[in-house]
Amino acid sequence: MQTSKKLLHVTLCVLLPLLSFAFSPLKKGDPTWIRREYREAYFPKDKFLVGFQVAENTTVELKEENLKNLKQLAQNELAESVSVRIESVSKLDIGSASGASYENFKQNSTSFSNVSLSGVKVETHYDEKKLILYVFAYVNIKELLQSNRTRISTYIEKIKSTKQQAENNISAGNSALAKKALRRVLPTFREIEELYSVSITLGDKVGLDYEEFLLLETEVSQLMAQLNNREIASVNELANEISSTLSDQIKVSNQGLLLENFTFEDTKMGSKFSRKLNQLLELSLSAEGMFKVTNSESPSNKYVITGTIWENEGQLSVISILRDIATKSIIGSSESKISIEALNNLSYKPQNLQQAMMVQQQFSSDVIENSGLSLEVITNKGNNSPIFAMGDIMSLYVKANRPCKVRFIYHMADGTKVLLLDNYTIGQHQVNQMVKVSQEFQCYPPFGIETLQAFAKTGGNFEPLNTTNQQGYVFINDDIETINAKNRKVIIENSEIEGANEVAFAEKRVLITTLPAN
């Protein structure tokens, strides 16, 4: 027995120095989390959501501004990682969680891009000698899930109480008050759905009786239909209904609002109906005096509206979500129904839907997470399902938090792949700025759903693609699988900057709907 104990002691003494040696040395005073190996050891992915950002050449004068920017980027990274996971949750995962059907989950989770997460902690470090600013954001998944359960329970009671209050108002003959109360509780349904989606995606069974929740939602919808006592007869009436509902939920005046195109089901794809609804909704929201509506990114925007369109037995269910951009919290929502006949043959599905969905599945396979390099790609009509018509000019803007190379690939509706720009350089002087790409592009046939795919990496150029030059365009001969494999290679490159070798790669995709002029 003594020999065994002695052998165990010797083994541990040998292992501990080896484990210590595996971690790169830190400069005195540096927090451990600035190095990838320490973050992976102390904040493992099964227990934490993490976001990490670095800003080089940060002088004392730039420190506060860069700090604010990096904190937002790190928290966006957290939210985006959850949104990506929500999209990838399988039917099997949903079937084993709280009895929710996959179709219900899908409908209730597709608008949840940039979800709001509770319990986010942020740590910062500034290296005065090297002028490097580090920001690390993280969430303890166990604590997040417990918070979600508590919030869901509270929200359910709020809905039940509001429903009972509305029923009492109806009995007392005060239908207007009942209608306002029910409208104001609609965002709470969206909050529950978001919390539920996040929790299931992170592996929690939540404890919500989902069938009971759906029944409660149905009962509230029936009460609303009873109070409205009419059917929406046109797209114009639909826009007015959405605007009126939101005006009962939030009281603001002349605030900047980004209005995004409503998309078909879980495809994130637009249509002629999307374009028409967006145009009418812009007029209706502006007439209310609540918002200054834009269709593109702007620092003046305080709120954003997203929406989805669902087909069901001759009707379309149109769901909108109004968010506070700064907090990402849901502050408004509507759900309206319109018969397909009332659209007067206005198409509500993307033109090349089946083919486009197959292409998107190819994009989604073998995806790797962005490795700390923050990349934004925006068109002059936004980056969430923008719509371009025949003759429209598309301008591109790109923003990165590190010097890098960017490759832009455009996948046309007929499957043709064009290399728009290769190894486009974001220099140190352009970091954290929205840079307009010099080239512009004009919309022309074929029409349908198209995809702008952008890859960014630090260090050297991308691996060359197999291309053919023809009529002034660079056509890509490689298939999507090969394109992804070549562009998603993450090579750790030597650098004197601690943390720099892990900020290596980012990918963004923008789904673009192209339509005839009319």
Secondary structure, DSSP 8 states (H G I E B T S, - for coil): -HHHHHHHHHHHHHHHHHHHHHS----TT--GGGSHHHHHHHS-TTTEEEEEEEESS--TTTHHHHHHHHHHHHHHHHHHHHHHHHHH--HHHHHTSTT--HHHHHHHHTT-SS---SS-EEEEEEETTTTEEEEEEEEEHHHHHHHHHHHHHHHHHHHHHHHHHHHHHHHTT-HHHHHHHHHHHHHHHHHHHHHHHHHHHTT------HHHHHHHHHHHHHHHHHHH-S-B-SHHHHHHHHHHHHHHH---SSEEEEE---EETTS----HHHHHHHHHHHHHHHHTTSEEEESS--TTEEEEEEEEEEEETTEEEEEEEEEETTT--EEEEEEEEEEGGGGTT---S-TTHHHHHHHHHHHHTT-----S--EEEEETTBSSS-EEETT-EEEEEEEESS-EEEEEEEE-TTS-EEEEEEEEEE-GGGTTS-EEEEEEEE--SS-EEEEEEEEEESSS------EEEETTEEEE-S-HHHHHHHHT-------SSTTGGG--EEEEEEEEEEE---
